Amino acid sequence: MDFIQQIAERIRGLRDALDLSREEMAQQCGVPVATLDSYESGMADVPVSFLHKLSSVYGVEMTALMFGDEPKMQSYYITRSGHGTGVERTGAYSYQDLAAGFCHRTFVPLMVTVEPHDAEGPLTLNTHEGQEFNFIVEGTLEITIAGRTHTLNRGDSIMFDARKPHGLKAVGGRVKLLAIIS
């Protein structure tokens, strides 16, 4: 079963375990019922922002929703170089959760790889609760936040209100960034 289908199954399972209708979960998470249906069916990739929202609203670990494993560590959790819990969510983005085994996190540290994208058209924008910090490890990134586009190079960073619509685009080659989402 591919990654999107696994997440879809966990979302359906959570809704069933909480005895919620699609309408109730959609309303509580601030998405249209049709969007929730597309996530639960596996017909659409589930944005990290939606998983973050589910995690916050229902008190479940985002790691459990993404990977199916409940984190167990409470004192510390070590992730060795290149060994974060990884997932390729779309052709354009892949993530490594750098603290997947640490429970009750107040923020999520991710190593994100953004691949160059040739297609023209509007940038896919996301929103989620909390704040986000991005530190560019390699490459050049265009980040659009609330309609304004900024170019960030290796060593640059940005922190922003993640409720503002935001999206990423690699410029000239692959980009690696450390994203911290609260």
N, C-alpha and C positions, 0 to 999 in steps of 0.2 A: 504494500500500500504506500502511495507516495505521501510526502510530507503534508501537503494541503489536505488530503483526505484524512490523515491522522488527526490534524487539528480540528477539522470539521466534526469528526466523531467525538472528540473530547468536548467540544462546545455543545453538541446535542446531548451528550451524557451529563454535562453539568446542568443544562436546562431541565432534563428529566429528573435528575437527583434533587433539584430544588423545587420540582413540581410547578414549573412556570410555563405559561403558554408562550408561544412565539411573540405575541403582541406584548405581553408583560416584560419579557427580557429585552425586546427591541426598545420599548419605551424607557425602561430603566437605564439602558446603555446609550440612549440618544441616537439610535439609528432607525431608519425605516424598516418595516417588517421584511420587505423585499430584499434589503441588504443582508439582514440576518439569515433569511432563507438561502441566499447565495453562499454565505459563509458555511452554514450547516450542511449544505448539499455538496460542498467541495468544488462548486462551479466557479468560485472566485477566491483569489488569494486573500487571506485574512491579514489585514495590516497589524503591525505590532501595536499601533495605537488602540485598536479595538481589544486586543488581548490585554493590554494594560488597563483599559477601562473595565473589562470583565473581572480582572484580578482585583481592582479597587472596589468595585461595587459588591462583589460576592465574597471577598476575603479569601480568595484562593491564590496560590503562588503562580505567577506568570510562567515560571519554569514548568510547572505541572501542565499548564495549558499548551505550551509550545512543544515540550519534549515527552510528556507523559510520566515523568519521574518527579516525585516529591523531594525537594531538597531536605537534607537532614542535618547539616552542619550549623552550629550555633555560635561557636567561638571564633572560628576562622575557616577559610576555604582557600586553598592554593590552586591556581591554574598555571601550569607550566606553559612556556612560550609555544604558541601554535597549537595548543591543546584545549582551547575553550570548546564548550558544547556548541557545535556548528550546525548551521542550517542555511541552505540556499532557498530563499523564499521566492524569488523571481529571477529571471535572467539578468536583471540589472543589479540586484542587491544580494549579498550573503552576509550572515551574521555569525559571530562567535560570542556566546554568552560567557563572560569572564568570571562569573560567580554563580553558576547554575546550581551548585550544591549548597549554597548558603541560604538558610530559610529566614523568613520574616524580613526581607530586605526593604529598605526605605528608598533605594534607587537601584537601577539596573545598568551595569556597565557592559557595553557591547563593543566588540571590534567589528566594524562594518566595512565591507568592501563594495565599492560602487564601480560597476563596469561602464565603459563608454557606451553611449546609446545614440545610434545614428538617426533614429526616427524623429521626424519633425512633429510638431504639434504641442499641445499644452503639457506642461510638467504635471505629473501626478502629485497632488498636495495631500498632506495628512494633517490631522490635528489630534491631540490627546491632552489629558489633564497633566498638570505639573509643569516642570521646566526641563529643558534639554541643554546639555553642554556637548559641543563637538570640538575635538582637537584633531587637526589634520596631521596624520603620520607620514603619508606619502601622496604625491600628486597634487592636482589643482581641482578644486571643487567650486561649483556655483551653487549657492544655497539661496533659495527664495523664501522669504518670510514676510507674510502679510503684503504681498505684492512688490516688495523690494528685493532686488537680486544683488548679492555680494559675492565676490570672488575671494576664496581663501586658498592659500598655498601652504606647503609643508611648514609646520610649526605654528601656524595661525590657529586661533580658536574663536568660538562664538558661544554665547549662552543666550537663550531666548525663552520666552513664554510659549510653551508648546501648544497652547490653545489657539495660537495664531496659525493659519494655514502655512505649511512649510513643505519644501521638497528639495531634493538633491540631484545634481547632475555632474558627472565626471567630465572634465575638460581635458582633451588631449591624451587621455590614457586612464588606466585604472587608478582609483583613489582608495586609500585606507584611512579610516578615521576611528578615533575612540569616541563613542557616544555614551554619555551618561544621562539616563532618563530618570527623573524623580516622579 
